[in-house]
C-alpha cells in the first residue's frame, strides 16, 4: 500500500564518537567520557542528512508543511539523555541540530530604532532541548539502579550458552592480552574490552599500527554477542527489553501528537546511546528478519519512524520504519511485527501497550525497587537499617523511640505556643490572644486577623 505523504517523523539517534567509556559489567553504570571532534562531525552529518531527507520540499519524504528555513519551535521537540555518556550525548544533540537547522541570515530582528540585528554566527538557530536525567526521569536510562535488570544480567552471564561462548573465545582472549594493558579479559567484560580497543584504534596511531588484522572484528563480535543477550528478552514485556520499553513511551506520545491535526508537533528527536536500539529491534520482532541488527549500532546511527497518512477515502495513519547504521549508509526500510509493509499506527500502539513503561512508578515496579529514582530516599544513609540482631529487642527499641519522638514534639509544641503569645500595649492584666490571632482596635470594634 502506498502512503506517500509524510505528516511527521520521530528520530532515535545515537551519539557520535567519544573517548573510552567503562561500564560496570553488572550494574551497567558508566564512567566518564567526552565527545570528540569526530563524534561532533558524525552527528552534524546525520543532522544534514535528515535535513535533506525531511526538510527539503523537493524530497519525496518531505514533512508536509514544516518550516524548514527558520525553525518553528512549536513543530520541533528534542529530548537528550544526560545520564551515562551524558556529555557526549548532549554535544551530539547540539551538532545534529546545527546540521538540521543551519545558521540562516534571515534569523534577524529589526529594533524600534530601525537597527537590524542578525543572530550570532550569521544567523545561528538556538533550539532548546529537554534534558532527561535518570534522577527524575527514567525514560532514557532505565537499566541502571534496577535490581531486576541486574539479576537479568547475572542470569545471562551464568547461562550455558554464555559460558560456552566464553570457552570458545579463550584462544582469542589469550592473543588479545598484550593489547589491553592489564584489563580483565572475559565475556562479562567484553563490552569494555571492545570499547577500549575500538577507541585506541581510532585515536591512537601507534596502537592502530600494532593491532593485528581481524582483532577489532573479533572483539566487536563478542561484544555484540554480550550486549545483544543482555539488552533483549524472549518476552516483549521482559526486563531485558527495558531500554526500549521506556523509550517507547516518548515515541508513542510523539506519534499521537503528530497524528492529531490540532497539535503543531511534526518532528521529535531523541538523542541517546546504543541500548534502546537493540531492545527495540527485539521487542518489535525486527531481528527475526534482520538478525544483523541484534548488535551495537555504530556511532551516529539513527532510527526514523515516519507517520504517513493514507490517501482518501482511507483516513488512517501508518508508520514506516527506517534504520541507518552509522554515517556511511542511507536509510533502509525495516518492518516490525512481521509486517511486510507500513503498519497502522493504531495496531502498533495496540501491540505495544501492555509492555510500554509510562512512568517512574511503573519503572520501579518493573525493576522490583521501591524508589522511583533508583537511589535511596535519603542519600548518604545505608540502604539497610542497622538492627540489634534480636527481633524482640528491635520491636521494643522501635516502640520506645516512637514514644520519645511523640513526647518531644508535644512539649516542643507547647513551648512554641507560649513563645508566640502576643501581648498588646497596656496593663499586664489584659488577656493575650491565641497564637493565631491578634486583637487590634478598628473603628472602636474588635477585628480578628490571622497571622
N, C-alpha and C positions, 0 to 999 in steps of 0.2 A: 504494500500500500504506500502511496506517495504522500508525503506531508512536507511540502517544500517551504512552508512559512515558519520561520523561527521566531517565537514570541519572547524567548529569554533563555539564558544559559546559567548553569551553576558549574563553577570550575573548582576542582580539588587539585591543588598544586603542591608539589614537593619542593622544599627549599633547595637552593643551589649548593655548590661545593663549599666545604668548610674544613677546618682543621680537624685532627683526630678527636673523636668523642667516645670516651669509655662509657659503657653501660653495665651496671651490675647484672650478672648472669641470672639472678633470681628475681630481684625487685624491679629490674629494668630501669632503675634510676640513673640518669645520665650525669656525666661530669661536664666540665666547662669546655666550650668550643666557641669559635667565632668564624664569621664568614670570610671568604677570600675574594679578591677581585674577580677570579674566575667564576665563583659562585654568583656574584652580582651580575656578571655578564650573562651567565646562563639564565638567570631569572629575567633579565631585561630582554633577552632574545625570546623567551616564552611570552612576555607581555606584547612584544611587537608582532609575534606570530598570531596571538589571539586578536590583536587589533586588526590585522589584515583579514582574518577569517570572519570576525563577527561585527566589526565596526566600519568596514568598507562597504559602501552601498552597492558596489559592483560585484561583491561576493555572493555566491548562491546561499551562503549561510549567514548573511547579514541579519542582525537582530532588528526586526521591523520597528521603525520609529525611534530608535535610541539616538540620543545626542552623541555624536562621535568626535566632534572637534573640541568643544568645551564641555567638560564633564558636568552632567546634571546629577548632583549628589542624591537626589531622590530616586534615581534609577540604578545606582550602584551601591552595593554594600560589601565590605571587606572584613573578614574575620581572620585573626592571626593567632596561632598557637605560640604562647610565650613561656611554656614550661621548659621541658628538655630541648636543647639546641635552640633556646629562645632567641639569642642574639642573631644567629644565622637565619632563622625563620623570619624574624622581623625585617632584617636587611633585605632578604629575598623578596618579601612582600613590597617593600619600598621600590626596589629595582623593577619588579614586574609592573607596578603601576606607572613607573616612568615610561616603560615601553608601551603600555596600554593607552595611556593618555599623555603623550609627549608635550613638551613646552609649546605654547601657542601664543604668538604676539597679540592675538585677539583677547587674551586674558588681561584685560585692562579696565581702568575706571577713569571717568572724567570728573574732576572735583568741581566744587562750586565756583572756584576762581578760573575755571576752564583749563586747568592743567590736566594733562592726560598722564596717567601712571600705568606702566606696564609691570606686571608681576616679575620678580627676580628671575634671572637666568632666561631672559627673553620669553617670559610668559609661563614659567613653571606652574604646573597644576597641583595644588595641595589637596590630596584626597585623604580624609580621615579614615582610620581603621579601628576596628573593635578588637582590642587585645583580650585573649581568652586565657586567663590564669587558672591553673588547676586548684589553687587555694580557694577559689569561689565558683568555678565553673569547670565541670569535669568532661565537657563535651569533646574536647580535642586532646586530652591526655588522661584517659580513664584507666590505663593499665598500671600506673604507679599507685602505691599506697592501697593496693587492692588485694586483700588476703586470698580471695578465691582465685584470682589470676595467678598469684604466686604459687598456689597449690597446683594449678593447671600447668605452670612451667615445670615444676618439680615432677609432676606425673609424666609429662612429655619426655623429660630428660632421664627418667627412670624406666622408660618403656623398652621393650625388647628391640624394637626397630631402631631406636636411637642408639642403644648400646652396640648393636650390630654395625651401624654406620660408623661409629667411633672405632670399632675394631678394624674395619676395613681401611680407615683413614690413617692408621698408625705409620705406615711407610712414608706417607706424605708429611705427617707431623714431624717425623724424625729428620727429613730433609729440610723442613722449614725452620728448624730450631735456630740455625745460625743467622736468620734474617728477622727475628722478632726480639732479639736482645733481652732475654730473660723473662719475657711474658709467658704466662701459663698457656700451653697449647693443649686444648681439649675441645670436644664438641660443645660443651657447655659454654666455653669462652670463645667460640669460633667467630661470632659476630665481631668481637673486639679485635681478634687477630686479623680478620679480613679488613676491618676499618683501618687498622694501623698500616698494613701492607699497602692498601689502596692509597691512603693519604701520602705515604712516603714515595710511592711510585709516581704520583702526580707532582709532588712538590720538591722532591729531593733528587737531583740529577745523579749524584754519586750512587744512591740506593738504586735508582732506576737502571743504571748501567750494570749493577751487580746481580740484580734479581734474575734467576734463571727463567727461561721461557716456560709458559703454562702454569707457573706458580700462582699468579694472580687469578687465573681462571679456576684453578682447583680450590683456592681459598674462597673465592666467590661462590663456587658451587656448594661447598659445605656450609657456608654462612646462609645461603639461600635455603638449604635443607632445614637448618635450625629455625630460622625466622618464619618460614612457611609453616612449620609444625606448631610453633608457639602462637602465632597470630592467626589461627584458624581453628575451626571446630566442626565436628560432624553434624552438630545441630545448629540450625540457623540462629537460634537464640542462646547458643552456648557461650560460656565465659571466654573461650578463645577468640570469639569474634567481637569482643567488647570494643575494640578500636573503631570499627565501623558502626556498631550498634549505637554508639553515642553520636558520632559524626553525622549519621543519617538523620538525626533529629533536626539539625540545622538545615540539612539538604532538603528534607521533605517540607519543612516550613517555608523555605525559599521558593520551592516549586509551586506550592499552593498560592503563595503571594503573587508569583508571576502569572499564574493561570487566572487570577481574579482581575477582571478588567478595571476595577476601581483602585487597584494598587499600582503605583508607578514603578515598582522594582522590576528590573529587567536583567540585571547581571549581578550574581553573587560570586565572590572569590573567597575561597577558604585556603589559606596558606598553612601548611602543616608539614609533618615528617612522613616517613615511609610506611608506618604501621597501618593506618587506615586503608591503604591501597590493597594490601594483602588480604585483610579481613573482608573488605568489600567484595573482592573477586570470589572469595569463598562463600560469603553469605548470600550472594545473588546467583551462585552457580556458574559464574563465568569461567572458572578454572576447568570445568568439565569439558568445554570445547576449546579452551586456551590454557593448557597446563603450564605453558611457559610463563604465565602471569602469576603463578604461585612462587614469587621471588621478590627480592628487594628491587624496587624501581630505581632507575638512575636518578641522579641529581637533575632537577629541572623538569621532571616528568609531570604530566597533567592528565586528569580525567575530566572530560567535558560531558555534562548531562544537558542535552538540548530539549527544551519544551517546544514541540511543534504542534500546530493546530491543523486539524483535518479540514479540507475544503467542504463547503456546503453540499449536501444537507447534513453531513456528519459534523456535529459541533464539538466532538470530543477532543481532548488534548492527549498527545502522545509524547513519549520520551525516546530519544535516540542517544546512545552512549558511545563515546569515542575516547580512545586512550592513546597517549603519545609517550613513549618511553625515552626519556632524555630529551636532548635538544637537537638531535640529528635525524629525527624521523617526523613524518606527518601523522596526523591523527588517523587511527584505524578504527573502523566501526566494530563494536563488540555487542553481543546480545546477552541479556540477563534472563534468568529463569527459563532457559532453553527455548526462548522465542527466536524466530529467525527473521524478525522484522521489528519495527518500532512497537513498544509496549504501551498500552493505555496508561495514563497517569493514575487513574483510579485502581487499576489492577496492581500496579507497582506498590501503591500505598497499602492496598489490602493484603498483599503477600508479606509485607514487612511489619505491619502494625503491631503484631504481638512480640516482635523481637527488638524493636527500637527502644532505646532508653532515653526518656524525655526530660529527666530532672535529676538533680543531685540525690534526691531521696531514692529514686529508682536505682541510681548507680550504687548507692550504699547497700541496698537490698541485694543487688546482683553480686556485689563484692563481699557480702557477709561481714559488713562493718557497720557500727552504729554511728560513726562520724561521717557527715556529709562532705567533709573536706579531706578525709583520709588521714588526718592527723589527730592527736589527742586534743580534747577541747581546751585544756589548759596547757599551753606549751611550756616545756621545761620540767613538767612533772612526770614521774614514771607512769608507764601505761598500766602497771599492776599496782594495786593498792597494798601497802605493807600490812601484814597480819601478825598476830601473836603466835600463830601456829595452833591455837585451840579455838574451835568453833564457839564453845560456850563463853570463853573469855572475850572473843571478838564481839559477840552479841552484847554482853554486859558492858564492855567498853563503849560500844556504839550508843547504847541507851543513855549511859552517863554523860557522854559528850553532847548528845542531843538535848538533855535536860539542862546542862550547863549553858549551852548556847541560848536556849529559850529564856532562862533566868537572866542572863546577861543582857539580852535585848529588852526584857521587861523593865529592869532597873535603869538601863540607859535611857529608855523612852521616857520614864518618869523624870529623870534628871533634866532631859532636854526640854520637856514641857515646863518645868519650873524656871529654867533659864530664859524661856521665851515669853514669860509673863510680862505684859506691857502695863506700866503704871503711868497715869496721866498726872500732870502737874496739879498739886493741891494737897490737902491734908492727907496724912498717911492712912486714915481710916476709910478712904474711898476704896470701893471694891475694884479689883483689877479684872479685866475682861478675860475670857478664854483666849488661849494662844492663837486661835484662828480668827479673832475679831478684835477690832479697836473701836471704842465709842468716842465720837467727836461731836462737838456742837455744830448743828447745821440749821440755821434759821430757828433756833430755840427748840429744835426737835432732835431726837436721837437717831442717827443714821448708822447702819452697820455696813462696814466694808470688809470683805475678805482680804486677808493679807496675800 
